[in-house]
Amino acid sequence: MNKLPNYVQVSSPLEFTRLVCALERMPRVSFLHEHDGKKVLSVQMDLLKEKPVIYFTPVEKIGHYLCYGFNGGKEQLELVNSTIDNSKLYSPVIKIKSLPTSLKPDGVLSPEKYHPIELEDLSSLAKISYGFEEAPFPLFAFPYKEKWFVGVFMNFNEDGPSYFCHVSLGDEPKKPFLKYTTSKELEPEFVEHTGEHGYSYIKIIKLKDAHPLVDYDQIQ
C-alpha cells in the first residue's frame, strides 16, 4: 500500500504560524525543507488511511523560531533566533537537509478521501470541533465553487473512514478565530483575537486552494 504523504498548501506563512502556535499549550515543531524546488515550512496534522497529511507554506526568510503573538489586537508573525519574549509563542524550526523517500510526495493524489458531512450551523461546528480532546481541532477554510467551506477533519474510529464536518458560507471568513460560549445564548462569531474572557476560541486556517482530499462528489 502506498503510504507516501499528501501535501496541502496553506494560504500564507501567517496561517501556518497560527496552525502550529495559536491556542496550543505547547506549540508544534515546524520542519524546514525543500518541496517542489522551494523552501517550505511543514507540519503533519493527520493520517488519512495511514498516509500523512502534511500542511506547508513556502518561505523566503527563516530564523530558528516562528514567533507568534498579538500587537494591538492583531496577530503578529516574526522569524527570530531566540525566545526572549515570554509573552509570545514559539515554534522551533527544524532544518532538514534531505527528506527520506517516505516523506516525499509522488505527485499522485491519494485515492482515499475525506467524506463530507455538512452541518446546520456554526454552533454545531464549534461543538464537534472539540472532538475527543480538551483542545479543539483547527478549522480549515477554503473556497469551493461559489462558496467557502469551514470545517474540521476527524474520524470517529481508527479503522473507519475520515470525515470533513463543515458548514458552507456565502462569503470568505475574514477573521482568524471562531468565538463561542456555552454559558450564554449567543451564536458563534468570527473574531480577530482571543483576548475576551469568558469565551472559547477555535483557530481557523485558510488554505491556498480547495482541499484536494475532500470527496466533493458526495456534496449535495
TIDREN-355415 format. One line per 8 residues: their letters; for each residue x, y, z of N, C-alpha, C. Coordinates in steps of 0.05 Angstrom, whole numbers, plus 5000, padded with zeros to 4 digits. Example, Ala and Ser with C-alpha at 12.3 -4.5 7.8 and 13.67 -1.06 7.14 Angstrom:
<rs>
AS) 5264,4886,5156,5246,4910,5156,5264,4934,5156 ~ 5257,4955,5142,5273,4979,5143,5258,5001,5157
</rs>
This chain:
<rs>
MNKLPNYV) 5017,4976,5000,5000,5000,5000,5018,5025,5000 ~ 5011,5044,4982,5026,5069,4980,5019,5086,5004 ~ 5040,5092,5021,5035,5108,5045,5050,5135,5043 ~ 5057,5144,5018,5070,5169,5015,5051,5192,5022 ~ 5063,5214,5032,5045,5235,5043,5031,5252,5022 ~ 5009,5265,5031,4996,5285,5015,5004,5312,5027 ~ 5012,5331,5010,5019,5358,5018,4997,5378,5010 ~ 4989,5394,5030,4967,5414,5026,4978,5441,5033
QVSSPLEF) 4976,5460,5015,4988,5487,5020,4967,5505,5034 ~ 4976,5519,5055,4960,5539,5068,4965,5566,5053 ~ 4949,5586,5059,4949,5610,5042,4972,5629,5048 ~ 4985,5626,5071,5007,5645,5077,5023,5635,5101 ~ 5047,5646,5105,5063,5639,5129,5048,5645,5155 ~ 5032,5667,5155,5017,5673,5180,4997,5651,5186 ~ 4983,5641,5166,4964,5619,5170,4979,5595,5181 ~ 5002,5589,5171,5018,5566,5181,5026,5570,5210
TRLVCALE) 5035,5595,5216,5043,5600,5244,5020,5598,5263 ~ 4997,5608,5255,4973,5604,5272,4967,5574,5276 ~ 4971,5558,5255,4966,5530,5257,4984,5517,5278 ~ 5010,5523,5278,5028,5510,5296,5030,5522,5324 ~ 5020,5547,5327,5024,5562,5352,4998,5568,5367 ~ 4979,5580,5353,4956,5592,5367,4940,5571,5383 ~ 4933,5578,5408,4916,5562,5425,4928,5535,5432 ~ 4954,5532,5427,4968,5507,5434,4981,5510,5461
RMPRVSFL) 4978,5490,5478,4993,5490,5504,5023,5488,5499 ~ 5030,5473,5479,5058,5470,5471,5058,5473,5440 ~ 5070,5495,5429,5070,5498,5400,5082,5473,5386 ~ 5072,5467,5363,5082,5445,5347,5109,5452,5335 ~ 5125,5432,5329,5151,5436,5316,5146,5440,5286 ~ 5160,5459,5274,5159,5463,5245,5184,5452,5231 ~ 5180,5442,5207,5202,5430,5193,5208,5446,5168 ~ 5233,5454,5164,5241,5469,5141,5255,5450,5121
HEHDGKKV) 5246,5449,5097,5258,5431,5077,5250,5440,5049 ~ 5260,5427,5029,5252,5433,5001,5228,5417,4993 ~ 5210,5431,4977,5187,5418,4966,5181,5432,4940 ~ 5181,5416,4918,5176,5427,4891,5196,5450,4885 ~ 5221,5447,4894,5241,5466,4887,5241,5491,4904 ~ 5224,5492,4925,5223,5516,4943,5228,5508,4971 ~ 5238,5527,4987,5240,5523,5016,5212,5526,5028 ~ 5204,5506,5044,5177,5508,5057,5179,5501,5086
LSVQMDLL) 5160,5510,5101,5156,5501,5129,5132,5481,5128 ~ 5134,5459,5143,5113,5439,5142,5108,5427,5169 ~ 5084,5416,5172,5076,5402,5196,5055,5381,5189 ~ 5058,5357,5200,5038,5336,5196,5016,5340,5216 ~ 4990,5340,5205,4967,5344,5222,4948,5321,5223 ~ 4951,5301,5205,4932,5280,5204,4944,5256,5190 ~ 4930,5233,5193,4934,5209,5177,4908,5202,5163 ~ 4910,5199,5137,4886,5190,5121,4892,5162,5110
KEKPVIYF) 4881,5142,5124,4886,5114,5117,4916,5109,5116 ~ 4930,5117,5137,4958,5113,5142,4976,5131,5125 ~ 4965,5149,5108,4981,5167,5092,4982,5194,5107 ~ 5006,5204,5113,5008,5230,5126,4995,5252,5110 ~ 4981,5270,5124,4971,5295,5112,4987,5318,5123 ~ 5003,5330,5106,5023,5350,5115,5015,5377,5103 ~ 5013,5397,5121,5007,5425,5113,5033,5441,5111 ~ 5035,5458,5091,5060,5472,5087,5055,5500,5076
TPVEKIGH) 5076,5517,5078,5076,5543,5065,5104,5549,5055 ~ 5107,5560,5031,5134,5569,5022,5143,5593,5039 ~ 5169,5595,5043,5181,5617,5058,5206,5626,5044 ~ 5212,5652,5047,5237,5663,5035,5258,5668,5057 ~ 5250,5677,5080,5268,5682,5102,5260,5664,5126 ~ 5280,5657,5142,5274,5640,5165,5294,5644,5187 ~ 5285,5640,5211,5303,5641,5235,5301,5614,5248 ~ 5309,5613,5273,5308,5588,5288,5280,5582,5300
YLCYGFNG) 5264,5604,5302,5237,5600,5313,5216,5617,5297 ~ 5192,5606,5295,5169,5622,5288,5158,5634,5313 ~ 5156,5661,5314,5146,5675,5337,5118,5685,5332 ~ 5099,5678,5349,5071,5686,5345,5060,5700,5369 ~ 5046,5722,5364,5034,5737,5386,5015,5758,5375 ~ 5006,5776,5392,4987,5797,5384,4999,5824,5391 ~ 4994,5843,5373,5003,5870,5377,4979,5889,5370 ~ 4968,5903,5390,4946,5920,5384,4921,5904,5376
GKEQLELV) 4918,5880,5386,4895,5863,5379,4897,5849,5352 ~ 4920,5852,5338,4925,5839,5313,4947,5818,5315 ~ 4943,5796,5300,4964,5775,5300,4990,5786,5289 ~ 5012,5775,5299,5038,5783,5290,5056,5758,5287 ~ 5069,5756,5265,5088,5735,5259,5116,5747,5257 ~ 5135,5735,5271,5163,5743,5268,5180,5718,5265 ~ 5202,5721,5250,5222,5699,5248,5246,5708,5265 ~ 5251,5693,5286,5270,5702,5306,5290,5680,5312
NSTIDNSK) 5312,5687,5326,5333,5668,5333,5334,5662,5362 ~ 5316,5674,5378,5316,5668,5407,5287,5670,5417 ~ 5283,5660,5441,5256,5660,5453,5255,5678,5477 ~ 5265,5703,5474,5269,5720,5497,5243,5732,5507 ~ 5223,5736,5490,5198,5748,5498,5178,5727,5508 ~ 5174,5726,5534,5157,5706,5546,5127,5710,5540 ~ 5120,5733,5529,5091,5737,5522,5084,5725,5495 ~ 5103,5714,5480,5098,5703,5454,5100,5673,5455
LYSPVIKI) 5089,5660,5434,5092,5632,5430,5112,5626,5408 ~ 5127,5604,5411,5149,5599,5392,5147,5570,5382 ~ 5148,5567,5356,5150,5541,5343,5179,5537,5335 ~ 5193,5517,5346,5221,5512,5337,5222,5503,5308 ~ 5241,5513,5293,5244,5506,5265,5267,5486,5263 ~ 5260,5462,5253,5280,5441,5249,5287,5441,5219 ~ 5312,5446,5213,5321,5448,5186,5330,5421,5175 ~ 5317,5410,5156,5322,5384,5145,5339,5387,5119
KSLPTSLK) 5361,5374,5119,5379,5376,5095,5367,5360,5072 ~ 5357,5336,5077,5345,5319,5056,5324,5302,5068 ~ 5301,5300,5054,5279,5283,5063,5283,5254,5055 ~ 5274,5235,5072,5274,5207,5063,5252,5204,5042 ~ 5254,5183,5027,5235,5177,5006,5206,5175,5017 ~ 5204,5165,5041,5178,5161,5054,5163,5187,5059 ~ 5177,5210,5059,5165,5236,5064,5164,5254,5039 ~ 5171,5242,5016,5170,5257,4991,5144,5250,4976
PDGVLSPE) 5129,5270,4967,5105,5264,4952,5111,5252,4925 ~ 5093,5234,4916,5098,5222,4890,5082,5236,4868 ~ 5069,5258,4875,5053,5273,4854,5026,5261,4848 ~ 5019,5239,4861,4993,5226,4856,4976,5230,4881 ~ 4952,5242,4877,4934,5246,4899,4924,5220,4910 ~ 4921,5219,4936,4911,5195,4949,4883,5188,4939 ~ 4877,5162,4933,4850,5154,4926,4831,5156,4950 ~ 4843,5155,4974,4827,5158,4998,4819,5187,5001
KYHPIELE) 4794,5192,5008,4784,5219,5011,4769,5222,5038 ~ 4768,5247,5047,4751,5254,5069,4721,5254,5060 ~ 4704,5241,5075,4675,5241,5069,4663,5267,5081 ~ 4650,5283,5064,4639,5308,5074,4613,5304,5090 ~ 4611,5317,5113,4586,5319,5128,4579,5348,5132 ~ 4558,5358,5119,4551,5386,5122,4534,5390,5147 ~ 4542,5409,5164,4528,5415,5188,4509,5438,5184 ~ 4490,5440,5203,4469,5460,5200,4479,5489,5206
DLSSLAKI) 4497,5492,5225,4505,5519,5233,4532,5519,5247 ~ 4542,5543,5252,4568,5546,5265,4569,5536,5294 ~ 4546,5536,5307,4544,5525,5334,4550,5495,5334 ~ 4539,5481,5315,4545,5452,5312,4574,5447,5306 ~ 4585,5464,5289,4614,5461,5282,4631,5466,5306 ~ 4625,5486,5322,4641,5492,5346,4640,5469,5365 ~ 4617,5457,5369,4614,5435,5388,4629,5410,5379 ~ 4628,5404,5353,4641,5379,5344,4671,5383,5341
SYGFEEAP) 4680,5407,5340,4709,5412,5337,4725,5404,5361 ~ 4711,5401,5384,4726,5392,5408,4732,5363,5407 ~ 4719,5348,5389,4726,5320,5385,4729,5305,5411 ~ 4752,5291,5414,4756,5274,5437,4779,5284,5455 ~ 4787,5309,5451,4809,5320,5467,4800,5346,5480 ~ 4816,5356,5499,4809,5380,5513,4811,5405,5494 ~ 4831,5405,5478,4835,5428,5460,4820,5423,5433 ~ 4808,5444,5422,4793,5440,5397,4812,5435,5374
FPLFAFPY) 4802,5419,5354,4817,5416,5329,4816,5442,5313 ~ 4837,5447,5297,4835,5471,5280,4812,5468,5259 ~ 4801,5491,5252,4782,5492,5230,4798,5500,5205 ~ 4792,5488,5182,4804,5495,5157,4784,5508,5139 ~ 4791,5530,5126,4773,5545,5109,4785,5546,5081 ~ 4768,5543,5061,4777,5544,5033,4753,5548,5015 ~ 4759,5560,4991,4737,5565,4972,4731,5539,4956 ~ 4706,5536,4950,4698,5514,4932,4674,5524,4916
KEKWFVGV) 4678,5526,4890,4658,5537,4872,4650,5565,4881 ~ 4624,5569,4887,4615,5596,4895,4614,5600,4925 ~ 4624,5581,4940,4621,5582,4969,4648,5579,4983 ~ 4648,5585,5009,4671,5579,5026,4663,5557,5046 ~ 4680,5537,5048,4675,5516,5068,4693,5521,5092 ~ 4682,5517,5116,4697,5519,5141,4690,5494,5156 ~ 4711,5478,5163,4705,5453,5176,4729,5440,5190 ~ 4723,5417,5201,4743,5402,5217,4746,5374,5205
FMNFNEDG) 4771,5364,5205,4776,5337,5195,4778,5318,5219 ~ 4764,5296,5218,4764,5278,5241,4755,5250,5233 ~ 4762,5231,5249,4750,5204,5246,4739,5195,5273 ~ 4719,5178,5272,4706,5170,5297,4716,5144,5307 ~ 4730,5129,5291,4745,5105,5300,4768,5101,5280 ~ 4789,5089,5290,4814,5087,5274,4811,5071,5249 ~ 4794,5052,5248,4792,5034,5225,4771,5045,5204 ~ 4755,5064,5212,4734,5073,5194,4743,5096,5176
PSYFCHVS) 4725,5107,5160,4732,5130,5143,4737,5155,5159 ~ 4750,5174,5146,4754,5201,5158,4734,5220,5146 ~ 4726,5240,5161,4705,5258,5153,4714,5287,5153 ~ 4701,5303,5137,4703,5332,5137,4677,5344,5145 ~ 4674,5351,5171,4650,5362,5182,4651,5392,5178 ~ 4632,5404,5163,4635,5431,5155,4609,5446,5153 ~ 4611,5473,5151,4589,5490,5143,4598,5504,5117 ~ 4578,5512,5101,4584,5527,5077,4575,5556,5081
LGDEPKKP) 4592,5575,5073,4587,5603,5076,4586,5617,5049 ~ 4570,5638,5047,4569,5653,5022,4593,5671,5018 ~ 4607,5678,5039,4629,5696,5037,4654,5685,5052 ~ 4677,5695,5044,4702,5687,5057,4702,5696,5086 ~ 4709,5678,5105,4713,5687,5132,4738,5704,5135 ~ 4735,5729,5143,4758,5747,5143,4774,5746,5168 ~ 4763,5735,5190,4776,5736,5216,4786,5708,5224 ~ 4808,5707,5239,4822,5681,5243,4813,5663,5265
FLKYTTSK) 4792,5671,5281,4783,5655,5303,4753,5654,5303 ~ 4742,5631,5313,4714,5629,5319,4710,5630,5349 ~ 4694,5650,5358,4689,5654,5387,4661,5643,5393 ~ 4660,5628,5415,4633,5618,5423,4633,5613,5453 ~ 4609,5610,5464,4605,5605,5492,4583,5585,5496 ~ 4585,5569,5517,4563,5550,5524,4546,5561,5548 ~ 4554,5584,5559,4541,5594,5583,4520,5616,5576 ~ 4519,5625,5551,4500,5645,5542,4487,5636,5516
ELEPEFVE) 4464,5647,5510,4450,5640,5485,4460,5659,5463 ~ 4485,5655,5456,4498,5671,5435,4508,5653,5413 ~ 4504,5662,5388,4515,5647,5365,4545,5651,5363 ~ 4560,5632,5354,4589,5636,5349,4593,5658,5329 ~ 4616,5672,5331,4622,5693,5312,4652,5693,5306 ~ 4659,5702,5283,4687,5705,5275,4699,5730,5287 ~ 4723,5727,5299,4736,5749,5313,4766,5751,5306 ~ 4778,5774,5313,4806,5779,5306,4826,5767,5326
HTGEHGYS) 4817,5765,5352,4836,5756,5372,4822,5740,5394 ~ 4837,5730,5413,4827,5712,5433,4828,5724,5461 ~ 4827,5751,5463,4831,5764,5488,4807,5769,5505 ~ 4783,5764,5495,4759,5769,5511,4753,5746,5530 ~ 4752,5751,5555,4749,5730,5575,4720,5719,5575 ~ 4717,5694,5583,4691,5682,5585,4682,5668,5560 ~ 4700,5666,5540,4692,5653,5515,4713,5631,5508 ~ 4705,5613,5491,4723,5594,5480,4729,5602,5451
YIKIIKLK) 4753,5593,5441,4762,5601,5415,4772,5577,5399 ~ 4767,5578,5373,4778,5557,5355,4792,5572,5332 ~ 4816,5563,5326,4831,5577,5305,4822,5567,5278 ~ 4824,5585,5258,4816,5579,5230,4840,5582,5213 ~ 4845,5562,5196,4869,5562,5178,4859,5562,5149 ~ 4866,5583,5135,4858,5585,5107,4878,5570,5089 ~ 4867,5556,5070,4883,5542,5050,4886,5559,5025 ~ 4907,5553,5010,4912,5567,4985,4890,5561,4964
DAHPLVDY) 4881,5536,4964,4861,5527,4944,4842,5508,4959 ~ 4822,5498,4944,4804,5478,4956,4820,5454,4965 ~ 4812,5442,4987,4827,5420,4998,4826,5396,4978 ~ 4849,5385,4970,4849,5365,4949,4840,5337,4958 ~ 4835,5333,4984,4828,5306,4994,4800,5303,5003 ~ 4782,5323,4996,4754,5320,5003,4739,5308,4979 ~ 4721,5289,4984,4706,5277,4963,4682,5295,4956 ~ 4686,5313,4938,4666,5333,4931,4642,5320,4916
DQIQ) 4646,5297,4905,4624,5283,4891,4601,5276,4911 ~ 4607,5275,4936,4586,5268,4956,4571,5293,4966 ~ 4579,5316,4958,4566,5341,4967,4541,5345,4951 ~ 4519,5350,4965,4493,5354,4951,4493,5381,4937
</rs>
